[in-house]
Amino acid sequence: MTERDIPERWPPSRAGEPDDMKRLSRTPQLGKTQTFGVSATGSNSKSVKQQKQDTSELPINNQSAETRLPSKKSWKSPRWMKGWVLWVLMLTFIPGGVGFLAMAMLLKLPTAPSCPAISRPFVSASVKLHCAQISASKQNVNDLLQAIAIVSNISDDHPLRGEIDRYLKEWSQDILRLADQSFQAGDLEEAIATARKIPNDLPAYQLVEEQVTKWESIWSQAEGIYQNAERELKERRWQSAFLLSARLLRVDNQYWSSIKYDQLNNLITSAREDGDKLANAERLANSKVVNNLLEAIKLSESIRTESYLYGKAQELIPQIGRKMLDLARASLDRRDANTALDIARQIPDNAKLQAEVSDFMALTDAQRSAWIGTVSGLETAIFQAQQVDASRPIYGEAQQLIARWQMEIEDVARLEKARTLASQGTIEYLTAAISEVQMISSNNPRASEARKEVSRWRNQVETIEDRPILERAQQLAWLNDMNSLQAAISEAGQIRRGRALYSEAQRRISTWTATVQRIQDQPYLDQARMLARSGDLAGAINTVQPIVSSGRSLAGEARKAMDDWQGQIRARENWSRARELAAASTPEALSQAIGLADRVPRNSTLRMDANIAINQWSQQLLDIARSQGEVNIPRAIETAKLIPRSSSVYSRAQQQIQNWQSFLNPEPEVFEPILPIGEQPVLPTIER
């Protein structure tokens, strides 16, 4: 096919033709609309003009045939001429069929050039460009690259080269656009691979590296923000992580600014929830209560594996398990084996302390058996400790306990024998038990227990020995007189310091001594009270002064009485001084007299006289103030203020003060204007 065979314009497409043919009819070529194609019937088919000529010859041949027929007279029609209907039909359908065929050939669209055959030699550049346009119109990377490959080998001096270069640039940009779509969708590698498929000999290739560099920079920036936010989440700095996530919204990539932004915000929200759980777990882990530690483990286990805090939560669980094991050991040190075992059994497996817990429980069982304190219990403990394998870390400790328990077996036998002797409860058997236990050496594991038993048995012996002495002293003190009490004190004093009944004997001696002192000092206190009732308060105070200073049993009672008498003396002095001052009858003297009189105690016999005097002196102050008010109202107010609240004229004085103050500071009178009947007063406008 050559360019001369290509018609200038193709007829419009008919229904049922392929879309490529429709696009082909609209393909711009060299600045105007051109179409390319060949004849519908091939190179050997007849033209429409020839078909018309063939059709026009049919009636001429028929006419000539009729002129050659013989005349009617001399000619006799043959038999076959009698089928004239057949001839009519033939003459009708043959020209019509030829005309219909010619019209169909005229209206049929020529066939488009075959694009798969463009690799053959002598295919024109316009056909290649057309096929490249068809391929590029599919707008996918492979077809765009195929379009570029189709026209890439056209020479630079070809007349269509300018148009081809324009399309090459457009198709390269389309590939970059498709690559950018992959980049925006979050596939950086696909975007770079797509962009670099553009042939490097095209001028547009220089845009590829620029675009790739831009993509990598954006991607690196977004990854940096995301990683920094992840680090902040691991450190539980939620606010900082939220601020970093907001920076993703400004990243020039839809994948990072939408999908990854939402993903990061969801991670921050879930991490914050996990952070609250971990904080509560850490708070509970600081407790020494087993239930709190178990709750802390439960909270740590609830943190999901995909959480950023999962690692820290898993690190916390062994720490909590270690604290529980320490609590179990503390209980074991207090010889509370049951509690120790109960705590150890609750340590979870994910604390990764199974081996230590198992070893601890094995030794605890053995020690619990040893603490029974019998030979059979020790033998059971030794058997249990011998089950510990030599490969275990506690093997050495188990061997030490076995050696200790083997030494204890002989001592336990001595202790059991001594306890049997001591159970008789007599001095002889208790002494024998003490002698038996003293045979246990001080470096023996049971030495401390032996010392406790010896101390207890000695106390029993001393109690048996000293109880009769204390009982005789109680019998002597029964009469509760001076001689009996002193004899009882002397008898109980025979019990020496350090003996079992020494503390009890000292308590009884203190009681008896206080009784003796009360018997001795009571007459002096009674004499002082008699002096006070007679009015000799100074003599009463001098009488009880030795009792107060001695610190004897009646010292407290004597101190209270002496304080009361001293108060009465001060009240008399104040009352006397107040009356002396009031005699001056000046406002200042009366005020001082009222103050001194008010110091008289409420329980004093002088209090009633003081109250009467206070009211009288207050009335004098009010009278003086009223006299002053006639010439000097401010001075009168100051005088009236000297009247105390407790006086009977206080309310009257306050009313008088108010009257004087009103007189000195009168309120301004408000004069209302007289308005005509029916007229309303104009209210002043208040500016805000």
Secondary structure, DSSP 8 states (H G I E B T S, - for coil): --GGGS-SS-----TT--HHHHHHHT-EETTEE----B-TT-TTS--HHHHHHHHHHHHHHHHHHHHTS--TTT----GGGG-HHHHHHHHHHHHHHHHHHHHHHHHS--B---GGGTTSTT--HHHHHHHHHHHHTT-SHHHHHHHHHHHHTS-TTSTTHHHHHHHHHHHHHHHHHHHHHHHHTT-HHHHHHHHTTS-TTSTTHHHHHHHHHHHHHHHHHHHHHHHHHHHHHHTT-HHHHHHHHHHGGGSS-HIIIIIIHHHHHHHHHHHHHHHHHHHHHHHHHT---HHHHHHHHHHHHTS-TTSTTHHHHHHHHHHHHHHHHHHHHHHHHTT-HHHHHHHHHTS-GGGS-HHHHHHHHHHHHHHHHHTT-SHHHHHHHHHHHHTS-TTSTTHHHHHHHHHHHHHHHHHHHHHHHHHHHHTT-SHHHHHHHHHHHTTS-TTSTTHHHHHHHHHHHHHHHHHHHHHHHHHHHHHHGGG-SHHHHHHHHHHHTTS-TTSTTHHHHHHHHHHHHHHHHHHHHHHHHHHHHHHHHTT-HHHHHHHHHHHHHHT-TTHHHHHHHHHHHHHHHHHHHHHHHHHHHHTT--HHHHHHHHHHHTTS-TTSTTHHHHHHHHHHHHHHHHHHHHHHHTT-HHHHHHHHTTS-TTSTTHHHHHHHHHHHHHHHS-----------TT----------
